[in-house]
Amino acid sequence: MADTIIPKAENADKGFNYTVSDEQLAVYAKWTTEEKLSWLEQTWKFIDSVQTPEERERMKNVRNA
């Protein structure tokens, strides 16, 4: 695979957008390191559970690029 990330054709020109409010940032800032790491682990498990094998391979290649 090339060293560049190539989006799926159906995602071309769509981009990604997510907004976080000041209130959400304030709550997150109060979390302990353990809480932040726990959230990160739970999020990773969720993403892994919904990805197809092809998507997992694509992410593996992105991480190793």
N, C-alpha and C positions, 0 to 999 in steps of 0.2 A: 504494500500500500504506500502511496505517496506520503510525503511529510505534511501535506496540507489537509485540512478538514474539508470534505466535500459533502454538502448537505444533500439529503434525499431530494429527488426532483419535486415531490409534492410539497416540500417546505421552501422551495426557492422563492426568494423575494418576500417572505412572510415575516421574518425576524422574530424577536421575542421581547416581551415587555412585562415588567412586574413593578408595581408601586408599593413602597413601604411607607407607612405614615410615621410622623414624628413620635406618636404615642407608641407604636409598635417598636420603634428603635429604643425608646426609653425603657420599655419592659425588658427587651433583650439585653440591654446594658446592665440590668440588675441581676441577670442570671449568673450563677456560679459557673466556673469552668466545667465542672461535672455536668451541669444541666445543658450547657452548650454542646458538649461532646455527646451526651445522650441523645439530644435532638438530632445531631448530625448522623449518628448511628441509625436511629429510627428512620430518618429520611433516606439514607442509603439503602436500607433493607426494603423500604417501600418501592423505591425506584427499581431496584434489582428484581423485585417480584412482578413488576408490570412490563419490564423490557422483554423484547423478543431476543432470541439468541443472536440475531444479526445486530440488533441495537447494542447488546452487551459487547460484542466484538468491536463495533465501531467506537464505543466508549473506551475500551481497552487500548485501541490504537491511538486515540486522542491522548490518553494519559501517558502513553509511552513515547509520544512524539517529541 
